[in-house]
């Protein structure tokens, strides 16, 4: 299990939160993904239904153009469904590694389909510009719709790729983990500079008083004036009786 499982990562919060249908539907990723599915259905349906006539592709007889559009449409609509399901489950995925893979798949596939739909639009457009007018106008609306929605698909798939890139860029939010360190005694936190375990753990404030002898100061690691007393003729025991400083005799 990943040590950071359940943390805030890749644009989603901790796992285990209740599913919010309204919030899910209002997500920009979900709205764009729905349009990806819808446009793919239109492209595939239009070409499959009226793109062929007597076994001949109406895009200037280019079978590759029709098949390319059909391929992008059917795979795009299936992928849009899968990615929508993953989007709904993403909040409850606890593993950071799995979340990263889901975002990587989303980013890679959306980016790839953006490029492929651009090529599809270019292919269909060039073939349509050279194609003769269909006999009795057969399937002309379907052919134009497939061309138009191939163009629209470029932008919706690019939008999905953009949001996936933002999610990938956000990565893991470490602030939720770093915020706990200042209060952790083992990390040098606590109140004040000399908190437990901190860099000032050996420091003690100067204690004043007349009934504390030098030995007590030394045992407690506190400040002592023993060296000063010895320098000016004080007793070997450190501070003189009474704890008051005695000036040297001249």
Secondary structure, DSSP 8 states (H G I E B T S, - for coil): --TTTTSSBTTB--TT----HHHHHT-HHHHHHHHHHHHHHHHHHHHHHHSEETTEETTTT-HHHHHHHHHHHHHHHHHHHHHHHHHHHHTT---HHHHHHHHHHHHHHHHHHHHHHHHHHHHHHHHHHHS---GGGTTHHHHHHHHHHHHHHHHHHHHHHHHHHHHHHH-B-THHHHTTTTT-GGGT-SSSTT-TTSTTTT-------SS--HHHHHHTT----HHHHHHTT--TTSS-TTS-------
